[in-house]
């Protein structure tokens, strides 16, 4: 998740993923933050974050998922 102007505007690299340099948080474990192999198919994933008001982009950064539309704008008021 990163602060963003609009969802879907980043260009994936040759690996099919978008740059996560400015990411604020990552949810890669089921019900936890941090790096892993991802949330398994059919599982539920969640995390709690404190965000300032603004626009944020949620992305799935598995190969080609972002390019195929797996991103969402989150507006915090």
PDB file of N, CA, C and O in Angstrom, chain B, residues numbered from 101:
ATOM      1  N   UNK B 101       0.849  -1.160   0.000  1.00  0.00           N
ATOM      2  CA  UNK B 101       0.000   0.000   0.000  1.00  0.00           C
ATOM      3  C   UNK B 101       0.901   1.230   0.000  1.00  0.00           C
ATOM      4  O   UNK B 101       1.889   1.278   0.732  1.00  0.00           O
ATOM      5  N   UNK B 102       0.567   2.207  -0.805  1.00  0.00           N
ATOM      6  CA  UNK B 102       1.329   3.442  -0.820  1.00  0.00           C
ATOM      7  C   UNK B 102       0.399   4.608  -1.066  1.00  0.00           C
ATOM      8  O   UNK B 102      -0.685   4.438  -1.625  1.00  0.00           O
ATOM      9  N   UNK B 103       0.823   5.813  -0.645  1.00  0.00           N
ATOM     10  CA  UNK B 103       0.070   7.025  -0.936  1.00  0.00           C
ATOM     11  C   UNK B 103       0.059   7.186  -2.451  1.00  0.00           C
ATOM     12  O   UNK B 103       1.077   6.958  -3.105  1.00  0.00           O
ATOM     13  N   UNK B 104      -1.071   7.574  -3.009  1.00  0.00           N
ATOM     14  CA  UNK B 104      -1.200   7.573  -4.454  1.00  0.00           C
ATOM     15  C   UNK B 104      -2.191   8.618  -4.924  1.00  0.00           C
ATOM     16  O   UNK B 104      -3.048   9.062  -4.160  1.00  0.00           O
ATOM     17  N   UNK B 105      -2.070   9.008  -6.176  1.00  0.00           N
ATOM     18  CA  UNK B 105      -3.039   9.900  -6.783  1.00  0.00           C
ATOM     19  C   UNK B 105      -4.197   9.133  -7.394  1.00  0.00           C
ATOM     20  O   UNK B 105      -5.351   9.539  -7.259  1.00  0.00           O
ATOM     21  N   UNK B 106      -3.899   8.028  -8.066  1.00  0.00           N
ATOM     22  CA  UNK B 106      -4.923   7.222  -8.713  1.00  0.00           C
ATOM     23  C   UNK B 106      -4.437   5.778  -8.818  1.00  0.00           C
ATOM     24  O   UNK B 106      -3.246   5.534  -9.007  1.00  0.00           O
ATOM     25  N   UNK B 107      -5.336   4.846  -8.699  1.00  0.00           N
ATOM     26  CA  UNK B 107      -4.981   3.437  -8.805  1.00  0.00           C
ATOM     27  C   UNK B 107      -4.780   3.057 -10.266  1.00  0.00           C
ATOM     28  O   UNK B 107      -5.443   3.589 -11.156  1.00  0.00           O
ATOM     29  N   UNK B 108      -3.869   2.142 -10.495  1.00  0.00           N
ATOM     30  CA  UNK B 108      -3.666   1.606 -11.826  1.00  0.00           C
ATOM     31  C   UNK B 108      -2.778   2.426 -12.735  1.00  0.00           C
ATOM     32  O   UNK B 108      -2.747   2.179 -13.940  1.00  0.00           O
ATOM     33  N   UNK B 109      -2.052   3.400 -12.197  1.00  0.00           N
ATOM     34  CA  UNK B 109      -1.234   4.277 -13.021  1.00  0.00           C
ATOM     35  C   UNK B 109       0.228   3.855 -13.123  1.00  0.00           C
ATOM     36  O   UNK B 109       0.967   4.402 -13.941  1.00  0.00           O
ATOM     37  N   UNK B 110       0.657   2.898 -12.311  1.00  0.00           N
ATOM     38  CA  UNK B 110       2.060   2.478 -12.345  1.00  0.00           C
ATOM     39  C   UNK B 110       2.290   1.470 -13.468  1.00  0.00           C
ATOM     40  O   UNK B 110       1.397   0.703 -13.827  1.00  0.00           O
ATOM     41  N   UNK B 111       3.495   1.486 -14.009  1.00  0.00           N
ATOM     42  CA  UNK B 111       3.851   0.536 -15.059  1.00  0.00           C
ATOM     43  C   UNK B 111       4.625  -0.627 -14.458  1.00  0.00           C
ATOM     44  O   UNK B 111       5.643  -0.414 -13.799  1.00  0.00           O
ATOM     45  N   UNK B 112       4.164  -1.845 -14.671  1.00  0.00           N
ATOM     46  CA  UNK B 112       4.921  -3.005 -14.196  1.00  0.00           C
ATOM     47  C   UNK B 112       6.256  -3.113 -14.928  1.00  0.00           C
ATOM     48  O   UNK B 112       6.379  -2.714 -16.087  1.00  0.00           O
ATOM     49  N   UNK B 113       7.247  -3.656 -14.236  1.00  0.00           N
ATOM     50  CA  UNK B 113       8.560  -3.874 -14.828  1.00  0.00           C
ATOM     51  C   UNK B 113       8.590  -5.159 -15.629  1.00  0.00           C
ATOM     52  O   UNK B 113       7.563  -5.814 -15.803  1.00  0.00           O
ATOM     53  N   UNK B 114       9.768  -5.520 -16.116  1.00  0.00           N
ATOM     54  CA  UNK B 114       9.927  -6.749 -16.903  1.00  0.00           C
ATOM     55  C   UNK B 114       9.531  -8.014 -16.140  1.00  0.00           C
ATOM     56  O   UNK B 114       9.209  -9.037 -16.743  1.00  0.00           O
ATOM     57  N   UNK B 115       9.559  -7.930 -14.803  1.00  0.00           N
ATOM     58  CA  UNK B 115       9.178  -9.089 -13.987  1.00  0.00           C
ATOM     59  C   UNK B 115       7.672  -9.172 -13.761  1.00  0.00           C
ATOM     60  O   UNK B 115       7.200 -10.079 -13.076  1.00  0.00           O
ATOM     61  N   UNK B 116       6.900  -8.223 -14.338  1.00  0.00           N
ATOM     62  CA  UNK B 116       5.452  -8.225 -14.184  1.00  0.00           C
ATOM     63  C   UNK B 116       4.973  -7.646 -12.875  1.00  0.00           C
ATOM     64  O   UNK B 116       3.796  -7.770 -12.536  1.00  0.00           O
ATOM     65  N   UNK B 117       5.877  -7.006 -12.125  1.00  0.00           N
ATOM     66  CA  UNK B 117       5.530  -6.422 -10.828  1.00  0.00           C
ATOM     67  C   UNK B 117       5.763  -4.916 -10.846  1.00  0.00           C
ATOM     68  O   UNK B 117       6.535  -4.415 -11.664  1.00  0.00           O
ATOM     69  N   UNK B 118       5.093  -4.186  -9.936  1.00  0.00           N
ATOM     70  CA  UNK B 118       5.315  -2.754  -9.808  1.00  0.00           C
ATOM     71  C   UNK B 118       6.330  -2.491  -8.699  1.00  0.00           C
ATOM     72  O   UNK B 118       6.505  -3.307  -7.794  1.00  0.00           O
ATOM     73  N   UNK B 119       6.991  -1.348  -8.782  1.00  0.00           N
ATOM     74  CA  UNK B 119       7.986  -0.953  -7.790  1.00  0.00           C
ATOM     75  C   UNK B 119       7.312  -0.717  -6.444  1.00  0.00           C
ATOM     76  O   UNK B 119       6.321   0.009  -6.369  1.00  0.00           O
ATOM     77  N   UNK B 120       7.831  -1.312  -5.398  1.00  0.00           N
ATOM     78  CA  UNK B 120       7.263  -1.160  -4.055  1.00  0.00           C
ATOM     79  C   UNK B 120       8.093  -0.233  -3.168  1.00  0.00           C
ATOM     80  O   UNK B 120       7.936  -0.242  -1.947  1.00  0.00           O
ATOM     81  N   UNK B 121       8.973   0.563  -3.770  1.00  0.00           N
ATOM     82  CA  UNK B 121       9.881   1.425  -3.013  1.00  0.00           C
ATOM     83  C   UNK B 121       9.153   2.322  -2.021  1.00  0.00           C
ATOM     84  O   UNK B 121       9.611   2.475  -0.888  1.00  0.00           O
ATOM     85  N   UNK B 122       8.042   2.913  -2.412  1.00  0.00           N
ATOM     86  CA  UNK B 122       7.324   3.859  -1.544  1.00  0.00           C
ATOM     87  C   UNK B 122       6.191   3.199  -0.759  1.00  0.00           C
ATOM     88  O   UNK B 122       5.347   3.895  -0.195  1.00  0.00           O
ATOM     89  N   UNK B 123       6.162   1.893  -0.716  1.00  0.00           N
ATOM     90  CA  UNK B 123       5.081   1.200  -0.016  1.00  0.00           C
ATOM     91  C   UNK B 123       5.100   1.505   1.472  1.00  0.00           C
ATOM     92  O   UNK B 123       6.165   1.620   2.079  1.00  0.00           O
ATOM     93  N   UNK B 124       3.923   1.633   2.050  1.00  0.00           N
ATOM     94  CA  UNK B 124       3.784   1.930   3.472  1.00  0.00           C
ATOM     95  C   UNK B 124       3.672   0.671   4.313  1.00  0.00           C
ATOM     96  O   UNK B 124       4.151   0.637   5.446  1.00  0.00           O
ATOM     97  N   UNK B 125       3.047  -0.358   3.773  1.00  0.00           N
ATOM     98  CA  UNK B 125       2.835  -1.603   4.513  1.00  0.00           C
ATOM     99  C   UNK B 125       2.623  -2.720   3.507  1.00  0.00           C
ATOM    100  O   UNK B 125       2.142  -2.488   2.398  1.00  0.00           O
ATOM    101  N   UNK B 126       2.982  -3.928   3.899  1.00  0.00           N
ATOM    102  CA  UNK B 126       2.755  -5.095   3.058  1.00  0.00           C
ATOM    103  C   UNK B 126       2.067  -6.162   3.883  1.00  0.00           C
ATOM    104  O   UNK B 126       2.428  -6.404   5.034  1.00  0.00           O
ATOM    105  N   UNK B 127       1.078  -6.795   3.290  1.00  0.00           N
ATOM    106  CA  UNK B 127       0.402  -7.911   3.939  1.00  0.00           C
ATOM    107  C   UNK B 127       0.651  -9.131   3.069  1.00  0.00           C
ATOM    108  O   UNK B 127      -0.005  -9.317   2.045  1.00  0.00           O
ATOM    109  N   UNK B 128       1.587  -9.948   3.475  1.00  0.00           N
ATOM    110  CA  UNK B 128       1.922 -11.139   2.695  1.00  0.00           C
ATOM    111  C   UNK B 128       1.650 -12.425   3.448  1.00  0.00           C
ATOM    112  O   UNK B 128       1.684 -13.503   2.855  1.00  0.00           O
ATOM    113  N   UNK B 129       1.389 -12.338   4.710  1.00  0.00           N
ATOM    114  CA  UNK B 129       1.027 -13.505   5.516  1.00  0.00           C
ATOM    115  C   UNK B 129      -0.454 -13.410   5.829  1.00  0.00           C
ATOM    116  O   UNK B 129      -0.987 -12.308   5.961  1.00  0.00           O
ATOM    117  N   UNK B 130      -1.123 -14.537   5.949  1.00  0.00           N
ATOM    118  CA  UNK B 130      -2.523 -14.497   6.347  1.00  0.00           C
ATOM    119  C   UNK B 130      -2.635 -13.884   7.736  1.00  0.00           C
ATOM    120  O   UNK B 130      -2.074 -14.402   8.702  1.00  0.00           O
ATOM    121  N   UNK B 131      -3.358 -12.785   7.825  1.00  0.00           N
ATOM    122  CA  UNK B 131      -3.643 -12.096   9.088  1.00  0.00           C
ATOM    123  C   UNK B 131      -2.397 -11.545   9.781  1.00  0.00           C
ATOM    124  O   UNK B 131      -2.343 -11.519  11.010  1.00  0.00           O
ATOM    125  N   UNK B 132      -1.395 -11.102   9.013  1.00  0.00           N
ATOM    126  CA  UNK B 132      -0.191 -10.520   9.599  1.00  0.00           C
ATOM    127  C   UNK B 132       0.533  -9.674   8.561  1.00  0.00           C
ATOM    128  O   UNK B 132       0.307  -9.821   7.360  1.00  0.00           O
ATOM    129  N   UNK B 133       1.402  -8.789   9.032  1.00  0.00           N
ATOM    130  CA  UNK B 133       2.244  -8.016   8.139  1.00  0.00           C
ATOM    131  C   UNK B 133       3.549  -8.751   7.933  1.00  0.00           C
ATOM    132  O   UNK B 133       3.962  -9.549   8.774  1.00  0.00           O
ATOM    133  N   UNK B 134       4.206  -8.480   6.800  1.00  0.00           N
ATOM    134  CA  UNK B 134       5.537  -9.008   6.584  1.00  0.00           C
ATOM    135  C   UNK B 134       5.658  -9.845   5.337  1.00  0.00           C
ATOM    136  O   UNK B 134       4.668 -10.150   4.673  1.00  0.00           O
ATOM    137  N   UNK B 135       6.878 -10.210   5.029  1.00  0.00           N
ATOM    138  CA  UNK B 135       7.178 -10.958   3.819  1.00  0.00           C
ATOM    139  C   UNK B 135       6.922 -12.440   4.002  1.00  0.00           C
ATOM    140  O   UNK B 135       7.192 -13.008   5.060  1.00  0.00           O
ATOM    141  N   UNK B 136       6.394 -13.059   2.949  1.00  0.00           N
ATOM    142  CA  UNK B 136       6.224 -14.511   2.917  1.00  0.00           C
ATOM    143  C   UNK B 136       5.881 -14.881   1.489  1.00  0.00           C
ATOM    144  O   UNK B 136       6.138 -14.107   0.567  1.00  0.00           O
ATOM    145  N   UNK B 137       5.312 -16.039   1.300  1.00  0.00           N
ATOM    146  CA  UNK B 137       4.906 -16.472  -0.035  1.00  0.00           C
ATOM    147  C   UNK B 137       3.525 -15.959  -0.407  1.00  0.00           C
ATOM    148  O   UNK B 137       3.020 -16.293  -1.479  1.00  0.00           O
ATOM    149  N   UNK B 138       2.910 -15.169   0.433  1.00  0.00           N
ATOM    150  CA  UNK B 138       1.608 -14.593   0.122  1.00  0.00           C
ATOM    151  C   UNK B 138       0.478 -15.249   0.878  1.00  0.00           C
ATOM    152  O   UNK B 138       0.669 -16.230   1.596  1.00  0.00           O
ATOM    153  N   UNK B 139      -0.687 -14.694   0.702  1.00  0.00           N
ATOM    154  CA  UNK B 139      -1.888 -15.231   1.315  1.00  0.00           C
ATOM    155  C   UNK B 139      -2.364 -16.372   0.426  1.00  0.00           C
ATOM    156  O   UNK B 139      -2.581 -16.180  -0.771  1.00  0.00           O
ATOM    157  N   UNK B 140      -2.523 -17.534   0.993  1.00  0.00           N
ATOM    158  CA  UNK B 140      -2.870 -18.701   0.197  1.00  0.00           C
ATOM    159  C   UNK B 140      -4.285 -18.588  -0.365  1.00  0.00           C
ATOM    160  O   UNK B 140      -5.158 -17.956   0.229  1.00  0.00           O
ATOM    161  N   UNK B 141      -4.490 -19.213  -1.520  1.00  0.00           N
ATOM    162  CA  UNK B 141      -5.780 -19.206  -2.185  1.00  0.00           C
ATOM    163  C   UNK B 141      -6.863 -19.737  -1.254  1.00  0.00           C
ATOM    164  O   UNK B 141      -6.700 -20.785  -0.630  1.00  0.00           O
ATOM    165  N   UNK B 142      -7.966 -19.007  -1.169  1.00  0.00           N
ATOM    166  CA  UNK B 142      -9.082 -19.414  -0.324  1.00  0.00           C
ATOM    167  C   UNK B 142      -8.961 -18.978   1.118  1.00  0.00           C
ATOM    168  O   UNK B 142      -9.900 -19.154   1.894  1.00  0.00           O
ATOM    169  N   UNK B 143      -7.806 -18.405   1.502  1.00  0.00           N
ATOM    170  CA  UNK B 143      -7.602 -17.953   2.881  1.00  0.00           C
ATOM    171  C   UNK B 143      -8.069 -16.506   3.026  1.00  0.00           C
ATOM    172  O   UNK B 143      -8.288 -15.812   2.033  1.00  0.00           O
ATOM    173  N   UNK B 144      -8.215 -16.071   4.242  1.00  0.00           N
ATOM    174  CA  UNK B 144      -8.564 -14.692   4.547  1.00  0.00           C
ATOM    175  C   UNK B 144      -7.318 -13.994   5.054  1.00  0.00           C
ATOM    176  O   UNK B 144      -6.595 -14.542   5.887  1.00  0.00           O
ATOM    177  N   UNK B 145      -7.056 -12.789   4.564  1.00  0.00           N
ATOM    178  CA  UNK B 145      -5.922 -12.013   5.035  1.00  0.00           C
ATOM    179  C   UNK B 145      -6.386 -10.670   5.544  1.00  0.00           C
ATOM    180  O   UNK B 145      -7.307 -10.075   4.984  1.00  0.00           O
ATOM    181  N   UNK B 146      -5.765 -10.189   6.590  1.00  0.00           N
ATOM    182  CA  UNK B 146      -6.089  -8.873   7.121  1.00  0.00           C
ATOM    183  C   UNK B 146      -4.896  -8.320   7.867  1.00  0.00           C
ATOM    184  O   UNK B 146      -3.991  -9.055   8.263  1.00  0.00           O
ATOM    185  N   UNK B 147      -4.909  -7.034   8.047  1.00  0.00           N
ATOM    186  CA  UNK B 147      -3.939  -6.355   8.890  1.00  0.00           C
ATOM    187  C   UNK B 147      -4.574  -5.059   9.364  1.00  0.00           C
ATOM    188  O   UNK B 147      -5.584  -4.631   8.806  1.00  0.00           O
ATOM    189  N   UNK B 148      -4.015  -4.438  10.361  1.00  0.00           N
ATOM    190  CA  UNK B 148      -4.496  -3.156  10.859  1.00  0.00           C
ATOM    191  C   UNK B 148      -3.396  -2.130  10.674  1.00  0.00           C
ATOM    192  O   UNK B 148      -2.257  -2.358  11.081  1.00  0.00           O
ATOM    193  N   UNK B 149      -3.726  -1.001  10.063  1.00  0.00           N
ATOM    194  CA  UNK B 149      -2.763   0.077   9.859  1.00  0.00           C
ATOM    195  C   UNK B 149      -3.414   1.398  10.235  1.00  0.00           C
ATOM    196  O   UNK B 149      -4.623   1.570  10.082  1.00  0.00           O
ATOM    197  N   UNK B 150      -2.610   2.325  10.726  1.00  0.00           N
ATOM    198  CA  UNK B 150      -3.067   3.685  10.999  1.00  0.00           C
ATOM    199  C   UNK B 150      -2.625   4.555   9.836  1.00  0.00           C
ATOM    200  O   UNK B 150      -1.429   4.684   9.575  1.00  0.00           O
ATOM    201  N   UNK B 151      -3.584   5.155   9.134  1.00  0.00           N
ATOM    202  CA  UNK B 151      -3.282   5.964   7.962  1.00  0.00           C
ATOM    203  C   UNK B 151      -3.769   7.387   8.148  1.00  0.00           C
ATOM    204  O   UNK B 151      -4.837   7.622   8.712  1.00  0.00           O
ATOM    205  N   UNK B 152      -2.987   8.321   7.676  1.00  0.00           N
ATOM    206  CA  UNK B 152      -3.425   9.711   7.630  1.00  0.00           C
ATOM    207  C   UNK B 152      -4.445   9.852   6.514  1.00  0.00           C
ATOM    208  O   UNK B 152      -4.463   9.040   5.589  1.00  0.00           O
ATOM    209  N   UNK B 153      -5.304  10.882   6.585  1.00  0.00           N
ATOM    210  CA  UNK B 153      -6.238  11.106   5.476  1.00  0.00           C
ATOM    211  C   UNK B 153      -5.481  11.232   4.157  1.00  0.00           C
ATOM    212  O   UNK B 153      -4.408  11.832   4.099  1.00  0.00           O
ATOM    213  N   UNK B 154      -6.042  10.672   3.124  1.00  0.00           N
ATOM    214  CA  UNK B 154      -5.432  10.741   1.802  1.00  0.00           C
ATOM    215  C   UNK B 154      -5.879   9.581   0.936  1.00  0.00           C
ATOM    216  O   UNK B 154      -6.740   8.791   1.322  1.00  0.00           O
ATOM    217  N   UNK B 155      -5.282   9.493  -0.242  1.00  0.00           N
ATOM    218  CA  UNK B 155      -5.573   8.410  -1.189  1.00  0.00           C
ATOM    219  C   UNK B 155      -4.429   7.406  -1.146  1.00  0.00           C
ATOM    220  O   UNK B 155      -3.255   7.778  -1.139  1.00  0.00           O
ATOM    221  N   UNK B 156      -4.788   6.147  -1.119  1.00  0.00           N
ATOM    222  CA  UNK B 156      -3.814   5.072  -1.084  1.00  0.00           C
ATOM    223  C   UNK B 156      -4.186   4.039  -2.137  1.00  0.00           C
ATOM    224  O   UNK B 156      -5.358   3.878  -2.476  1.00  0.00           O
ATOM    225  N   UNK B 157      -3.187   3.348  -2.646  1.00  0.00           N
ATOM    226  CA  UNK B 157      -3.432   2.312  -3.632  1.00  0.00           C
ATOM    227  C   UNK B 157      -3.101   0.956  -3.029  1.00  0.00           C
ATOM    228  O   UNK B 157      -2.001   0.745  -2.517  1.00  0.00           O
ATOM    229  N   UNK B 158      -4.053   0.044  -3.091  1.00  0.00           N
ATOM    230  CA  UNK B 158      -3.851  -1.334  -2.671  1.00  0.00           C
ATOM    231  C   UNK B 158      -3.512  -2.136  -3.922  1.00  0.00           C
ATOM    232  O   UNK B 158      -4.194  -2.001  -4.939  1.00  0.00           O
ATOM    233  N   UNK B 159      -2.480  -2.963  -3.870  1.00  0.00           N
ATOM    234  CA  UNK B 159      -2.078  -3.721  -5.056  1.00  0.00           C
ATOM    235  C   UNK B 159      -1.813  -5.178  -4.715  1.00  0.00           C
ATOM    236  O   UNK B 159      -1.426  -5.514  -3.596  1.00  0.00           O
ATOM    237  N   UNK B 160      -2.026  -6.026  -5.696  1.00  0.00           N
ATOM    238  CA  UNK B 160      -1.531  -7.389  -5.652  1.00  0.00           C
ATOM    239  C   UNK B 160      -0.295  -7.377  -6.529  1.00  0.00           C
ATOM    240  O   UNK B 160      -0.378  -7.046  -7.712  1.00  0.00           O
ATOM    241  N   UNK B 161       0.847  -7.732  -5.967  1.00  0.00           N
ATOM    242  CA  UNK B 161       2.088  -7.619  -6.721  1.00  0.00           C
ATOM    243  C   UNK B 161       2.658  -8.978  -7.144  1.00  0.00           C
ATOM    244  O   UNK B 161       3.868  -9.122  -7.318  1.00  0.00           O
ATOM    245  N   UNK B 162       1.785  -9.962  -7.307  1.00  0.00           N
ATOM    246  CA  UNK B 162       2.218 -11.189  -7.960  1.00  0.00           C
ATOM    247  C   UNK B 162       2.386 -10.879  -9.446  1.00  0.00           C
ATOM    248  O   UNK B 162       1.781  -9.935  -9.954  1.00  0.00           O
ATOM    249  N   UNK B 163       3.188 -11.655 -10.132  1.00  0.00           N
ATOM    250  CA  UNK B 163       3.494 -11.404 -11.544  1.00  0.00           C
ATOM    251  C   UNK B 163       2.219 -11.186 -12.366  1.00  0.00           C
ATOM    252  O   UNK B 163       1.335 -12.040 -12.414  1.00  0.00           O
ATOM    253  N   UNK B 164       2.153 -10.021 -13.008  1.00  0.00           N
ATOM    254  CA  UNK B 164       1.077  -9.611 -13.916  1.00  0.00           C
ATOM    255  C   UNK B 164      -0.273  -9.347 -13.247  1.00  0.00           C
ATOM    256  O   UNK B 164      -1.218  -8.983 -13.946  1.00  0.00           O
ATOM    257  N   UNK B 165      -0.406  -9.508 -11.955  1.00  0.00           N
ATOM    258  CA  UNK B 165      -1.693  -9.259 -11.304  1.00  0.00           C
ATOM    259  C   UNK B 165      -2.062  -7.779 -11.358  1.00  0.00           C
ATOM    260  O   UNK B 165      -3.217  -7.448 -11.627  1.00  0.00           O
ATOM    261  N   UNK B 166      -1.109  -6.884 -11.108  1.00  0.00           N
ATOM    262  CA  UNK B 166      -1.392  -5.448 -11.171  1.00  0.00           C
ATOM    263  C   UNK B 166      -1.857  -5.064 -12.574  1.00  0.00           C
ATOM    264  O   UNK B 166      -2.864  -4.374 -12.727  1.00  0.00           O
ATOM    265  N   UNK B 167      -1.125  -5.509 -13.597  1.00  0.00           N
ATOM    266  CA  UNK B 167      -1.469  -5.181 -14.984  1.00  0.00           C
ATOM    267  C   UNK B 167      -2.840  -5.732 -15.360  1.00  0.00           C
ATOM    268  O   UNK B 167      -3.511  -5.179 -16.231  1.00  0.00           O
ATOM    269  N   UNK B 168      -3.257  -6.809 -14.715  1.00  0.00           N
ATOM    270  CA  UNK B 168      -4.557  -7.404 -14.997  1.00  0.00           C
ATOM    271  C   UNK B 168      -5.674  -6.824 -14.133  1.00  0.00           C
ATOM    272  O   UNK B 168      -6.782  -7.360 -14.112  1.00  0.00           O
ATOM    273  N   UNK B 169      -5.390  -5.737 -13.422  1.00  0.00           N
ATOM    274  CA  UNK B 169      -6.439  -5.015 -12.698  1.00  0.00           C
ATOM    275  C   UNK B 169      -6.574  -5.294 -11.224  1.00  0.00           C
ATOM    276  O   UNK B 169      -7.551  -4.863 -10.612  1.00  0.00           O
ATOM    277  N   UNK B 170      -5.631  -6.000 -10.628  1.00  0.00           N
ATOM    278  CA  UNK B 170      -5.732  -6.283  -9.195  1.00  0.00           C
ATOM    279  C   UNK B 170      -5.106  -5.148  -8.396  1.00  0.00           C
ATOM    280  O   UNK B 170      -4.029  -5.284  -7.816  1.00  0.00           O
ATOM    281  N   UNK B 171      -5.816  -4.028  -8.387  1.00  0.00           N
ATOM    282  CA  UNK B 171      -5.432  -2.848  -7.608  1.00  0.00           C
ATOM    283  C   UNK B 171      -6.710  -2.104  -7.257  1.00  0.00           C
ATOM    284  O   UNK B 171      -7.725  -2.236  -7.941  1.00  0.00           O
ATOM    285  N   UNK B 172      -6.653  -1.322  -6.187  1.00  0.00           N
ATOM    286  CA  UNK B 172      -7.841  -0.610  -5.728  1.00  0.00           C
ATOM    287  C   UNK B 172      -7.430   0.668  -5.023  1.00  0.00           C
ATOM    288  O   UNK B 172      -6.453   0.682  -4.274  1.00  0.00           O
ATOM    289  N   UNK B 173      -8.169   1.738  -5.257  1.00  0.00           N
ATOM    290  CA  UNK B 173      -7.962   2.993  -4.550  1.00  0.00           C
ATOM    291  C   UNK B 173      -8.659   2.913  -3.187  1.00  0.00           C
ATOM    292  O   UNK B 173      -9.782   2.419  -3.081  1.00  0.00           O
ATOM    293  N   UNK B 174      -7.994   3.395  -2.171  1.00  0.00           N
ATOM    294  CA  UNK B 174      -8.552   3.478  -0.818  1.00  0.00           C
ATOM    295  C   UNK B 174      -8.495   4.936  -0.411  1.00  0.00           C
ATOM    296  O   UNK B 174      -7.417   5.530  -0.377  1.00  0.00           O
ATOM    297  N   UNK B 175      -9.641   5.519  -0.102  1.00  0.00           N
ATOM    298  CA  UNK B 175      -9.722   6.912   0.328  1.00  0.00           C
ATOM    299  C   UNK B 175      -9.946   6.948   1.830  1.00  0.00           C
ATOM    300  O   UNK B 175     -10.938   6.424   2.335  1.00  0.00           O
ATOM    301  N   UNK B 176      -9.004   7.578   2.544  1.00  0.00           N
ATOM    302  CA  UNK B 176      -9.102   7.724   3.998  1.00  0.00           C
ATOM    303  C   UNK B 176      -9.466   9.165   4.287  1.00  0.00           C
ATOM    304  O   UNK B 176      -8.764  10.085   3.865  1.00  0.00           O
ATOM    305  N   UNK B 177     -10.572   9.367   5.013  1.00  0.00           N
ATOM    306  CA  UNK B 177     -11.028  10.731   5.343  1.00  0.00           C
ATOM    307  C   UNK B 177     -10.841  11.033   6.804  1.00  0.00           C
ATOM    308  O   UNK B 177     -11.169  12.130   7.255  1.00  0.00           O
TER     309      UNK B 177
END
